[in-house]
Amino acid sequence: MLETLRRIIQEVNLASDLEQALNIIVTRVKEKMCVDVCSVYLASESQKRHILMASDGLNPGSIGKVWLEFGQGLVSLVAERAEPVNLEDAPSHPRFFFLAATKENPFHAFLGVPIMHHRKVLGVLIVQQRAMRRFLEDETAFLLTIAAQLAGAIAHAEVSGGISGIGGISSLPGSVADGISLKGLPGAPGVAIGTALVVYPPADLDSVPDRQTPPADLELEVSCFRDAVDQAQSDIRTLQTRLKTVLSSEDQALFDAYLQMLGSASIVDDVIERIRNGGWASSALRDTIANHVRVFENMDDPYMRERAVDVKDLGRRILMCIQKGRHNPPPYPERTILVGNEITATMLAEAPVERLVGVISAKGSSSSHVAILARALGIPAVVGVQDIPVSRMDGRELIADGYNGLVYVAPSEQIRREYERLARDEAELVAELEELRDLPAETPDGYRMPLYANTGLLSDITPSLRSGAEGVGLYRTEFPFMIRDRFPSEDEQYRIYRKLVEEFAPRPVVLRTLDVGGDKALSYFPIVEDNPFLGWRGIRITLDHPELFLVQVRAMLRAGAGYGNASILLPMICNISELDEALFLIHQAYRELREECEQVTKPSIGVMIEVPSLVYQIDAVAQRVDFLSVGTNDLTQYLLAVDRNNSSVASLYDSLSPAVIQAIKLVVEGAARHQRPVSVCGEMAGDPRAALLLLGLGVDSLSMSASSLSRIKWVIRNIERSKAQALLADVLLLETAKEIRSYLDEVLIAAGLGGLVRAGGK
């Protein structure tokens, strides 16, 4: 059963379109289950019908031409219940509805399972048999597994228009022509209207996108492919020669097989034919390799099935050579919206800033790195858009609504006009906020709330100063480590930190010690773990390597000498023993520098509250350090047990959760008992809704990306602290993040600050 499932799923995943996927499903399921009929009905929300889209066993002429109204027949019963319906004699059931066109009158046994995607029923998968019998539990489980795999293919086809035209259906909801909207998560506020440019990691065949227009010069594209094949052959021969004395003759045969495949007409000629039919070299290679892989994976001989891996590897090698051969950057549209399965910092950095208007990522959450970077750049972003078929988006017109986490594909004229109006209002709001830059963040009733900048690069200094930042609340020291191919020396680190301290003096600068691991890797210090977010990261690494920690702390102490505005912040502390050990090492570094006649002074030392265990030891922590800084990104992640980079559960990640608010409340109250200031330096600090709560909670300062400073300042200057405290009391009575978000939105809108939480600013 497992082997059959695997092979069917592989075939479906390699299908060129939805019609082929549906036909594979009904054919293979009918064969495996030894039934007389297998059919797929898809739900049309606009027509309120379940439409027969594929069948092996029913009248072929009925495909796409017959349907059941919602609420009609056994198909609707399965959809309504959203669970399997298993009947020994379907015609005797009161909900049975006979469709003469399908010629299904001989069939009695019926098993239908829902095709579900994100809690929504997309259709129903059915098997029928002439004999009267109930299907076994194993058969039901098998059909449910197939339906689950089919759901993703249907969802992608809806977005890309792949349903339109199947089986005679000319218009189903979800085609691109309908201007479909996709739901993701708000990544960075704003509205972006532009053209999609799909970006993807190198040598990843599965990520290669389709392009809307054929190459201008097909023969040039053929030449590019041939050059890549020649280069791949040369690389393989080099590898073969290098390993000749190490590998046996049997192992050497693998390289001969690779060279034979590269020299054969089957792969090369197939790719060239696809190019001459209007394809790009990369996408033509992708489709050719997929077809050859499918052939091998469907072979009965296990040895031959394993050769599919070799074909994939060969395809990746050729793709890498194609990409190396293209020295020119991709053609960025005038108004580029970057689209990808996972947008990286490099992809963002490579895009010309004057053309980049938006970002859409299939993966990620509102606190993932792509969202944080987009907010820092002031670019609207939507993340966690799981249903977007990335490879089919290149060149399409898109709208990204970073306030509501919506993406419109091929928007209608009406939707486009409305968002163009909202974009104009947004531009006016940004211009108005610029006028607040030099004004203090002070409430109408006189409470002062310092606003600091989060930063990680020296190039951020000028933008942070221009934004009106009153200092640096969080300097992420890992960036200088990540851009090198080795650990930076003490003097290298000193020069970086000194520059930052000098530029901001006398304003405070908080330097966080090295915080790598999790989703922040060093190429020269690899960490491979099954669960990196609960593993070796942050202070755990540096305490295990005191030689690294002491070098960094010495550089920090030297950087602050003579200015007195530099503080040290310790990340990922989870118990008092770790804190005591880190404090001991900091004092050791201080003593060593004093003995070396360095004119250093003892710095203020703080701890990041991001591991929930510290919330319940807050008194012990506050007695040992000078200040506390709440890292709401990880605190939320750990409190809610949600990986914030996993788009499958990213909708559960919400820093406005009552649990998170209560945890911050405990931290503020504990710090107050020992007269210790509390800052919030996570992305929550840059959320206008959360700013209201943090003001009411009594947080002493906020630190955020420079692009968020003016928005938060607008909130602070328009809401009395007494009002914030009163609304906090109301919020603490609410039980869900959704209720809290809605309540705070109403407060901001009533105060004339609606532009901070919705498109348009009106």
C-alpha positions in Angstrom: 0.0 0.0 0.0 2.8 2.5 0.9 4.7 1.8 -2.3 1.5 2.3 -4.3 0.8 5.6 -2.5 4.3 6.8 -3.1 4.2 6.1 -6.8 0.8 7.7 -7.3 1.8 10.8 -5.4 5.0 11.1 -7.4 3.0 10.9 -10.6 0.6 13.6 -9.4 3.4 15.9 -8.3 5.0 15.5 -11.8 1.8 16.2 -13.7 2.0 19.1 -16.1 -1.5 20.4 -15.2 -4.5 19.7 -13.1 -6.3 17.7 -15.8 -3.5 15.3 -16.1 -3.3 15.0 -12.3 -7.0 14.2 -12.0 -6.8 11.6 -14.7 -3.8 10.0 -13.1 -5.7 9.8 -9.8 -8.9 8.2 -11.1 -7.0 5.7 -13.2 -4.5 4.6 -10.6 -7.0 4.5 -7.7 -9.4 2.4 -9.8 -6.6 0.0 -10.6 -5.3 -0.3 -7.0 -8.7 -0.6 -5.3 -10.1 -3.0 -7.9 -13.3 -0.9 -8.2 -15.5 -0.2 -11.1 -15.5 3.6 -10.9 -13.3 6.3 -9.6 -14.4 10.0 -10.0 -13.6 13.5 -8.9 -16.1 16.2 -8.3 -14.9 19.8 -7.8 -16.8 22.5 -5.9 -17.7 25.7 -7.7 -18.6 28.3 -5.1 -19.8 30.8 -7.6 -22.2 28.3 -9.3 -23.0 26.5 -6.0 -22.4 23.1 -7.7 -20.2 20.0 -7.5 -19.0 19.5 -11.1 -17.8 16.1 -12.4 -14.2 16.8 -13.5 -12.7 13.4 -14.0 -13.8 9.8 -14.0 -12.7 6.3 -15.0 -15.8 4.2 -15.2 -18.6 6.7 -15.8 -19.7 7.9 -19.2 -16.7 9.9 -20.6 -19.2 12.3 -22.3 -20.5 13.5 -19.0 -17.1 14.9 -17.8 -17.4 18.6 -17.2 -21.0 18.6 -18.3 -22.9 17.2 -15.4 -23.1 18.5 -11.8 -25.0 18.3 -8.5 -26.3 21.4 -6.9 -24.9 22.1 -3.4 -27.1 20.1 -1.0 -28.0 17.6 -3.7 -26.9 13.9 -3.7 -24.3 11.9 -1.8 -21.5 14.1 -3.2 -23.0 17.0 -1.2 -23.4 14.8 1.8 -19.7 14.1 1.9 -18.9 17.8 1.4 -21.3 18.9 4.1 -20.0 16.4 6.7 -16.3 16.9 5.6 -15.7 13.3 6.4 -15.9 9.9 4.5 -19.3 8.4 3.6 -19.2 4.6 3.2 -22.4 3.0 1.9 -23.1 -0.7 1.1 -26.1 0.2 -1.2 -25.9 3.9 -2.3 -29.2 3.9 -4.3 -31.2 3.1 -1.1 -29.9 6.1 0.8 -32.4 9.0 1.0 -29.8 11.5 -0.3 -29.0 9.5 -3.4 -29.6 11.4 -6.6 -29.4 9.6 -9.9 -27.6 11.3 -12.8 -28.7 9.6 -16.0 -25.9 11.2 -18.1 -23.2 9.4 -16.1 -24.8 5.9 -16.6 -24.0 5.0 -13.0 -27.2 3.0 -12.3 -25.4 -0.4 -12.0 -23.3 0.7 -9.1 -24.2 0.0 -5.4 -21.1 0.3 -3.1 -20.1 3.9 -2.6 -17.2 5.5 -0.8 -16.7 9.3 -0.9 -14.0 11.3 0.9 -13.6 15.1 1.0 -10.7 16.9 -0.8 -9.8 19.4 1.9 -7.3 22.3 1.8 -7.0 24.7 4.8 -10.3 23.6 6.3 -12.1 24.2 3.0 -13.8 21.4 0.9 -12.5 21.8 -2.6 -14.2 18.7 -3.9 -15.0 15.0 -3.4 -13.1 11.8 -4.5 -15.4 8.8 -5.0 -15.1 5.1 -5.7 -18.1 2.9 -6.7 -18.6 -0.8 -7.3 -21.4 -2.9 -8.8 -21.4 -5.3 -5.8 -23.1 -4.4 -2.6 -20.4 -4.1 0.2 -18.9 -1.7 2.7 -15.3 -0.6 2.0 -12.7 -1.6 4.5 -10.9 0.8 6.9 -7.6 0.4 4.9 -9.4 1.4 1.7 -10.9 4.4 3.3 -7.5 5.5 4.7 -5.9 5.0 1.3 -8.5 7.2 -0.4 -8.2 9.9 2.3 -4.5 10.0 1.7 -4.9 10.4 -2.0 -7.5 13.1 -1.5 -5.1 15.0 0.8 -2.4 14.9 -1.9 -4.8 16.0 -4.6 -5.9 19.1 -2.5 -2.6 21.0 -3.1 -2.7 20.4 -6.9 -6.3 21.7 -7.0 -5.5 24.8 -4.9 -2.6 25.7 -7.1 -4.6 25.2 -10.3 -7.3 27.5 -9.0 -4.8 30.3 -8.7 -3.0 29.8 -12.0 -6.2 29.3 -14.0 -5.4 25.6 -14.5 -9.0 24.6 -13.8 -10.4 26.8 -16.6 -11.2 24.7 -19.7 -10.9 21.2 -18.1 -13.6 18.9 -19.4 -15.5 21.7 -21.2 -15.8 23.9 -18.1 -15.1 27.4 -19.3 -15.2 29.3 -16.1 -14.8 28.1 -12.6 -14.0 30.4 -9.7 -10.4 30.8 -9.0 -9.2 31.3 -12.6 -6.8 34.1 -13.1 -9.4 36.0 -15.2 -11.5 36.3 -12.1 -8.9 38.3 -10.3 -8.5 35.8 -7.5 -7.3 36.8 -4.0 -5.0 34.7 -2.0 -4.7 34.8 1.8 -1.4 35.1 3.5 -0.1 36.9 6.5 0.7 40.6 6.9 4.5 41.0 6.5 5.1 44.7 6.2 2.4 47.4 6.0 1.6 49.1 2.7 0.1 48.5 -0.7 2.2 47.3 -3.7 0.9 47.2 -7.3 3.3 45.8 -9.9 4.6 42.9 -11.9 5.8 39.6 -10.4 9.4 38.6 -10.8 10.0 35.1 -9.5 13.3 34.6 -7.7 14.6 31.2 -6.7 17.7 29.6 -5.3 20.5 28.4 -7.7 20.4 24.9 -9.1 16.9 24.2 -7.8 14.9 22.7 -10.7 11.6 22.6 -8.8 11.8 26.4 -8.3 12.4 27.3 -11.9 9.4 29.5 -13.0 7.5 29.6 -16.2 7.8 32.9 -18.1 4.8 34.6 -19.8 6.7 35.6 -23.0 9.0 33.4 -25.1 12.7 34.3 -25.5 13.5 37.0 -28.1 16.1 34.8 -29.7 15.3 31.1 -29.6 18.6 30.0 -31.2 20.6 32.1 -28.6 18.7 30.2 -25.9 19.6 26.9 -27.6 23.2 28.0 -27.7 23.1 28.8 -24.0 21.8 25.3 -23.2 24.4 23.6 -25.4 27.2 25.6 -23.7 25.8 24.5 -20.3 25.8 20.8 -21.4 29.4 21.2 -22.6 30.4 22.7 -19.2 28.6 20.0 -17.3 30.4 17.3 -19.3 33.7 19.1 -18.6 33.0 19.3 -14.9 32.1 15.6 -14.7 35.3 14.6 -16.5 37.3 16.7 -14.1 35.6 15.0 -11.1 36.2 11.6 -12.7 39.9 12.3 -13.2 40.3 13.7 -9.7 38.7 10.6 -8.1 40.3 8.0 -10.4 42.8 6.7 -7.9 40.2 6.7 -5.1 37.1 5.0 -6.6 36.7 1.5 -7.9 36.0 0.8 -11.5 32.4 0.1 -10.5 32.0 3.5 -8.9 33.7 5.1 -11.8 30.9 3.8 -14.0 28.6 6.3 -12.5 30.5 9.1 -14.1 30.5 7.2 -17.4 26.7 6.9 -17.1 26.4 10.7 -16.5 28.5 11.4 -19.6 26.5 9.0 -21.6 23.2 10.7 -20.7 24.7 14.1 -21.5 25.8 12.8 -24.9 22.6 11.1 -25.7 19.9 12.6 -27.9 17.0 11.8 -25.5 17.6 14.6 -22.9 19.5 17.1 -25.1 17.1 16.9 -28.0 14.0 17.0 -25.8 15.2 20.3 -24.2 16.1 21.9 -27.5 12.7 20.9 -29.0 11.0 22.6 -26.0 13.1 25.7 -26.4 12.3 26.0 -30.1 8.6 25.7 -29.2 9.0 28.9 -27.2 10.5 27.8 -23.9 13.4 29.2 -21.9 16.4 27.0 -21.4 15.9 26.6 -17.7 12.1 25.8 -17.8 12.7 23.5 -20.9 15.3 21.6 -18.9 13.0 21.4 -15.8 10.2 19.8 -17.8 12.5 17.4 -19.7 14.1 16.2 -16.5 10.7 15.8 -14.8 9.5 13.6 -17.7 12.6 11.4 -17.6 12.4 11.2 -13.8 8.8 10.1 -14.1 9.8 7.3 -16.5 12.5 5.9 -14.1 10.3 6.2 -11.0 7.5 4.2 -12.6 9.8 1.3 -13.4 9.2 -2.0 -11.5 12.9 -2.7 -11.1 14.1 -1.1 -7.8 17.6 -0.5 -9.3 16.2 1.3 -12.3 13.9 3.4 -10.0 16.9 4.6 -8.1 18.4 6.0 -11.3 15.8 8.8 -11.1 18.1 10.3 -8.5 20.9 10.4 -11.0 18.7 12.1 -13.6 17.8 14.8 -11.1 21.4 15.3 -10.2 22.3 15.7 -13.8 19.5 18.2 -14.3 20.8 20.3 -11.4 24.3 20.3 -12.8 23.1 21.5 -16.2 20.9 24.2 -14.5 23.8 25.4 -12.5 25.9 25.8 -15.7 23.0 27.7 -17.4 22.8 30.1 -14.4 26.5 30.6 -14.4 26.4 31.4 -18.1 23.8 34.1 -17.6 25.9 37.0 -16.3 23.2 39.6 -16.7 20.7 40.1 -13.8 17.1 39.2 -14.4 15.0 41.8 -16.2 13.5 43.7 -13.2 10.1 45.2 -14.2 9.5 49.0 -13.7 7.5 48.1 -10.6 8.8 44.8 -9.3 7.1 42.6 -6.8 9.5 39.8 -5.8 7.8 36.4 -5.5 9.4 33.3 -4.2 9.0 30.2 -2.1 11.3 31.8 0.4 12.7 35.3 -0.2 16.2 35.7 1.3 18.2 38.8 2.3 20.4 38.3 -0.8 17.4 38.2 -3.1 16.2 41.5 -1.6 19.6 43.1 -1.8 20.1 42.2 -5.5 16.9 43.9 -6.5 17.3 47.6 -7.6 15.7 49.6 -4.8 14.2 52.1 -7.2 12.2 49.3 -8.9 11.3 47.2 -5.9 7.8 47.9 -4.7 6.7 44.7 -2.9 7.5 41.2 -1.7 5.4 38.0 -1.6 6.8 34.9 0.0 5.1 31.5 0.1 6.9 30.7 3.3 7.4 32.7 6.5 5.4 34.6 9.1 5.0 38.2 10.2 8.2 37.8 12.3 10.3 35.9 9.9 13.4 37.4 8.4 11.9 38.4 5.1 9.1 40.3 6.9 11.6 42.0 9.2 13.8 43.0 6.3 10.8 44.3 4.3 9.7 46.5 7.2 13.3 47.8 7.6 13.2 48.7 3.9 9.7 50.2 4.1 8.5 47.7 1.4 5.0 46.2 1.6 5.1 42.4 2.1 2.8 39.5 2.3 4.2 36.2 3.7 3.0 32.7 4.3 1.0 32.6 1.0 1.0 28.8 0.8 -1.5 28.5 -2.1 0.5 30.6 -4.6 1.9 28.5 -7.5 5.2 30.4 -7.5 6.5 28.9 -10.8 3.5 30.3 -12.7 3.6 33.8 -11.4 6.4 35.3 -13.3 5.3 38.4 -15.3 1.8 38.5 -13.9 0.2 41.6 -12.6 -0.2 41.5 -8.8 -1.4 43.5 -5.9 0.1 42.9 -2.5 -1.9 44.2 0.5 0.6 44.2 3.4 -2.0 45.3 5.9 -4.4 42.4 5.4 -2.1 39.8 4.1 -3.9 39.6 0.7 -2.5 39.0 -2.8 -4.6 39.7 -5.9 -3.5 37.8 -9.1 -4.5 39.5 -12.3 -6.8 42.0 -10.5 -10.0 43.3 -12.1 -10.1 46.9 -13.2 -12.3 47.8 -10.2 -10.0 46.2 -7.7 -7.0 47.8 -9.3 -8.6 51.3 -9.2 -9.5 50.9 -5.6 -5.9 49.9 -4.6 -4.4 52.7 -6.7 -6.5 55.1 -4.6 -5.4 53.4 -1.4 -1.7 53.6 -2.6 -2.1 57.4 -3.1 -3.5 57.8 0.4 -0.7 55.7 1.7 1.9 58.0 0.1 0.2 61.0 1.6 0.3 59.4 5.0 4.0 58.6 4.7 4.7 62.2 3.8 2.7 63.5 6.8 4.6 61.1 9.2 7.9 62.5 8.0 7.0 65.8 9.7 7.1 64.0 13.1 10.7 63.0 12.8 12.2 65.7 15.1 9.3 65.8 17.5 9.5 63.8 20.8 7.5 60.6 21.4 5.4 62.1 24.1 1.8 61.4 25.0 -0.8 64.3 25.2 -0.7 63.9 29.0 3.1 64.3 29.2 4.5 60.7 29.3 7.8 60.4 27.5 8.4 57.1 25.7 11.9 56.9 24.1 11.9 55.2 20.7 15.1 53.4 19.6 16.2 51.7 16.4 17.0 48.0 15.8 20.0 47.7 13.4 22.7 45.2 12.3 24.7 47.1 9.7 26.8 50.2 9.8 25.0 51.3 6.7 21.9 51.6 8.8 23.4 54.4 11.0 22.4 57.3 8.7 18.8 56.1 8.0 18.4 55.5 11.7 19.6 58.9 12.7 17.5 60.5 10.0 14.4 58.7 11.2 14.5 60.4 14.6 15.8 57.4 16.6 16.9 58.3 20.1 19.5 55.6 20.1 20.0 51.9 19.2 17.9 49.6 21.3 19.3 46.5 19.7 22.4 46.1 17.6 22.5 42.6 16.1 26.2 41.7 16.2 25.7 38.5 14.2 25.7 40.4 10.9 29.4 41.1 10.9 30.0 37.4 11.6 27.6 36.2 8.9 29.2 38.2 6.0 32.7 36.8 6.7 34.3 33.5 6.0 35.8 33.3 9.5 35.2 34.7 13.0 36.1 38.4 13.1 39.0 39.4 15.3 38.8 41.6 18.4 40.1 44.6 16.5 37.7 44.1 13.6 34.8 43.9 16.0 36.1 46.9 17.9 36.2 49.1 14.8 32.6 48.2 13.9 31.2 48.8 17.4 33.3 51.9 17.9 31.9 53.5 14.8 28.3 52.8 16.0 29.0 54.2 19.5 30.7 57.3 18.1 27.9 58.1 15.6 25.1 57.8 18.2 26.9 59.4 21.2 25.7 60.5 23.6 22.6 58.5 22.7 22.5 54.9 24.1 23.6 51.9 22.1 22.7 48.4 23.2 25.1 45.7 21.7 23.7 42.2 21.8 26.2 39.4 22.1 26.5 36.9 19.2 23.1 35.3 18.6 23.5 32.6 15.9 21.9 29.3 15.5 18.2 28.7 14.7 17.6 30.3 11.4 20.9 32.3 11.5 23.8 30.3 10.2 27.5 30.9 9.9 29.0 29.2 6.8 32.2 28.5 8.6 30.6 27.2 11.8 27.9 24.8 10.6 25.3 23.6 13.1 23.1 20.7 12.0 20.2 19.9 14.3 16.8 18.3 14.1 15.2 21.2 15.9 17.5 24.2 15.7 15.2 26.7 17.5 15.3 24.5 20.6 18.9 23.7 20.1 22.4 25.1 20.3 21.9 28.8 19.7 22.5 32.2 21.2 24.2 32.3 24.6 24.4 28.5 24.6 27.0 28.6 21.9 29.1 31.4 23.3 29.2 30.0 26.8 30.4 26.7 25.3 33.0 28.7 23.4 34.2 31.3 26.0 37.1 32.2 23.7 34.6 33.7 21.3 32.5 35.4 24.0 35.5 37.0 25.7 36.9 38.4 22.4 33.5 39.9 21.6 33.0 41.4 25.1 36.5 42.9 25.1 35.7 44.6 21.7 32.4 45.9 23.1 34.1 47.3 26.3 36.8 49.0 24.3 34.3 50.5 21.9 32.4 52.2 24.7 35.5 53.6 26.4 35.3 57.4 26.7 31.6 57.6 25.7 29.8 55.6 28.4 26.8 55.0 26.1 27.3 51.3 25.2 25.5 48.5 27.0 25.7 44.7 26.6 22.6 42.6 26.0 22.6 38.8 26.5 20.4 36.7 24.3 18.6 33.3 24.8 19.3 33.1 28.5 17.0 30.4 29.9 18.2 29.9 33.5 20.0 31.8 36.3 23.1 29.6 36.0 23.7 30.7 32.4 23.2 34.4 33.4 25.7 34.0 36.3 28.3 32.4 34.0 27.9 35.1 31.4 28.2 37.9 34.0 31.4 36.2 35.4 33.0 36.2 31.9 32.0 39.9 31.3 33.7 40.8 34.6 36.7 38.7 33.6 37.1 40.6 30.3 36.7 43.9 32.2 39.5 43.0 34.7 41.8 41.9 31.9 41.4 45.1 30.0 41.9 47.2 33.1 45.1 45.2 33.8 46.2 46.0 30.2 45.7 49.7 31.1 42.6 50.1 28.8 40.4 52.9 30.1 37.2 50.9 30.1 34.3 51.3 32.4 31.8 48.8 33.7 28.9 48.7 31.2 25.2 48.4 31.9 24.2 44.8 31.3 20.8 43.5 30.2 19.1 40.3 29.5 16.7 39.5 26.7 13.5 38.0 28.0 12.7 35.6 25.1 12.6 32.2 26.8 9.4 31.7 28.9 11.3 30.2 31.8 12.8 33.6 32.7 9.3 35.2 33.0 8.8 33.0 36.1 12.3 33.9 37.5 12.1 37.6 36.7 12.9 38.7 40.3 16.2 36.7 40.3 17.1 38.1 36.9 16.3 41.7 37.8 18.5 41.5 40.9 21.5 40.6 38.7 21.3 43.0 35.8 20.7 46.7 35.0 17.9 46.4 32.5 15.6 44.0 30.7 14.7 43.8 27.0 11.8 41.7 25.9 12.4 39.9 22.6 8.8 39.3 21.6 9.6 37.3 18.4 11.1 34.3 20.2 9.0 34.8 23.4 5.8 34.5 21.3 7.3 31.5 19.4 8.1 29.6 22.5 5.0 30.5 24.5 2.7 29.4 21.7 4.9 26.5 20.5 4.7 27.9 17.0 7.7 27.9 14.6 7.4 31.4 13.2 9.1 30.4 10.0 6.7 27.6 9.3 3.9 28.8 7.0 1.7 25.8 7.9 1.3 27.1 11.4 2.3 30.7 11.0 -1.3 31.9 11.4 -1.2 30.6 15.0 1.8 32.9 15.7 0.4 36.2 17.1 2.2 38.5 19.6 -1.2 39.9 20.6 -2.1 36.6 22.1 -3.4 37.0 25.7 -0.6 34.7 26.9 2.1 37.0 25.4 0.5 40.1 26.9 0.2 38.5 30.3 3.9 37.4 30.1 5.0 40.9 29.4 2.9 42.2 32.2 4.7 39.8 34.6 8.1 41.0 33.3 7.2 44.7 33.8 5.8 44.1 37.3 8.8 42.1 38.3 11.3 44.6 37.0 9.4 47.4 38.7 9.9 45.7 42.1 13.7 46.1 41.6 13.6 49.5 39.8 14.8 48.0 36.5 13.8 49.6 33.2 12.1 47.3 30.5 12.4 47.7 26.8 10.6 45.8 24.0 12.9 45.2 21.1 11.0 42.6 19.1 8.8 43.3 16.1 5.9 43.8 18.5 7.4 47.2 19.3 6.8 48.4 15.7 3.2 47.3 15.6 0.9 50.3 16.2 -1.7 48.1 17.9 0.8 46.6 20.3 2.3 50.0 21.0 -1.0 51.0 22.7 -0.7 47.9 25.0 3.0 48.4 25.8 2.3 52.0 26.7 -0.5 50.9 29.0 1.7 48.1 30.5 4.4 50.6 31.6 7.2 49.5 29.3 9.9 52.1 29.5 11.1 52.2 25.9 10.6 50.6 22.5 13.1 49.6 19.8 12.1 48.8 16.2 13.2 49.1 12.6 13.8 52.7 11.5 10.9 52.6 9.0 8.4 52.0 11.9 9.5 54.8 14.1 7.3 57.6 12.7 4.2 55.3 12.8 4.7 54.4 16.5 5.5 58.1 17.3 2.2 59.0 15.8 0.4 56.6 18.1 2.3 57.8 21.2 1.6 61.5 20.4 -2.1 60.9 19.9 -3.1 58.6 22.8 -2.9 59.6 26.5 -1.2 57.2 28.7 -4.2 57.1 31.0 -6.3 56.0 28.1 -3.8 53.3 27.2 -3.9 52.0 30.8 -7.7 52.0 30.6 -7.8 50.1 27.3 -5.3 47.6 28.7 -7.7 46.8 31.5 -10.3 46.0 28.8 -7.9 43.9 26.7 -6.9 41.8 29.7 -10.5 40.6 29.8 -10.5 39.4 26.3 -9.7 35.7 25.5 -8.4 35.6 21.9 -5.9 37.5 19.8 -8.6 38.1 17.2 -10.7 39.9 19.7 -7.8 42.0 20.9 -6.7 42.9 17.4 -10.3 44.0 16.5 -10.6 46.0 19.7 -7.3 47.8 19.2 -8.1 48.5 15.5 -11.3 50.2 16.6 -9.4 52.4 19.1 -6.9 53.5 16.5 -9.6 54.2 13.9 -11.6 56.2 16.4 -8.5 58.3 17.2 -8.0 59.1 13.5 -5.0 56.7 13.2 -6.7 54.1 11.0 -4.1 54.5 8.3 -1.7 52.6 10.5 -3.7 49.4 10.4 -5.5 49.5 7.1 -4.7 50.5 3.5 -5.4 54.1 2.6 -5.0 55.9 5.8 -8.5 57.4 5.8 
